């Protein structure tokens, strides 16, 4: 199976770059999620830091779920 994406450049430069760099964006989100996971699981954080990282991680996960994005595929 093949998929071909077409863009009208330069008008659709933003969309083109987003499609071309998508795997990099996904990788960055995965790395950030893993960093927060490790902080919560392995580091001795203050209550405030723990709560802030936990809330941020939960928000990231919710945003990804809302957009039906699975960074673990």
C-alpha positions as CSV (number, residue, x, y, z in Angstrom):
1,X,0.0,0.0,0.0
2,X,1.2,3.5,-0.8
3,X,0.1,6.9,0.4
4,X,0.9,10.1,-1.4
5,X,0.5,13.5,0.1
6,X,0.4,16.6,-2.0
7,X,0.9,20.2,-0.9
8,X,0.6,23.5,-2.8
9,X,3.9,25.2,-1.9
10,X,4.6,27.7,-0.7
11,X,1.0,28.3,0.5
12,X,0.9,25.0,2.5
13,X,4.4,25.1,3.8
14,X,3.2,24.8,7.4
15,X,1.2,21.6,6.6
16,X,4.1,20.2,4.5
17,X,6.6,20.7,7.3
18,X,4.2,19.2,9.9
19,X,3.7,16.1,7.8
20,X,7.4,15.8,7.0
21,X,8.5,16.3,10.6
22,X,5.7,14.3,12.2
23,X,7.8,11.4,13.5
24,X,10.2,13.9,15.2
25,X,7.2,15.6,16.9
26,X,5.9,12.2,18.1
27,X,9.4,11.2,19.3
28,X,9.7,14.4,21.3
29,X,6.3,13.9,23.0
30,X,7.3,10.3,23.8
31,X,10.6,11.4,25.3
32,X,8.9,14.1,27.4
33,X,6.2,11.6,28.6
34,X,9.0,9.1,29.6
35,X,11.0,11.8,31.4
36,X,7.9,12.8,33.5
37,X,7.2,9.1,34.2
38,X,10.8,8.6,35.4
39,X,10.7,11.7,37.6
40,X,7.5,10.6,39.3
41,X,8.6,7.0,39.7
42,X,12.3,7.3,40.7
43,X,13.1,10.7,42.0
44,X,12.5,12.1,45.5
45,X,10.4,15.2,44.6
46,X,8.8,17.8,46.8
47,X,5.0,17.5,47.0
48,X,4.7,20.6,44.8
49,X,7.1,19.3,42.2
50,X,5.4,15.9,42.2
51,X,2.0,17.4,41.8
52,X,3.1,19.7,39.0
53,X,4.7,17.0,37.0
54,X,1.8,14.6,37.6
55,X,-0.7,17.2,36.5
56,X,1.4,18.1,33.4
57,X,1.7,14.4,32.4
58,X,-2.0,13.8,32.9
59,X,-2.8,16.9,30.7
60,X,-0.4,15.7,28.0
61,X,-2.0,12.3,28.0
62,X,-5.5,13.8,27.9
63,X,-4.6,16.0,24.9
64,X,-3.1,13.1,23.1
65,X,-6.1,11.0,23.8
66,X,-8.5,13.8,22.6
67,X,-6.7,13.8,19.3
68,X,-6.5,10.0,19.1
69,X,-2.7,10.1,19.1
70,X,-0.9,7.0,20.4
71,X,2.8,7.8,20.9
72,X,3.4,4.1,21.8
73,X,2.5,2.6,18.4
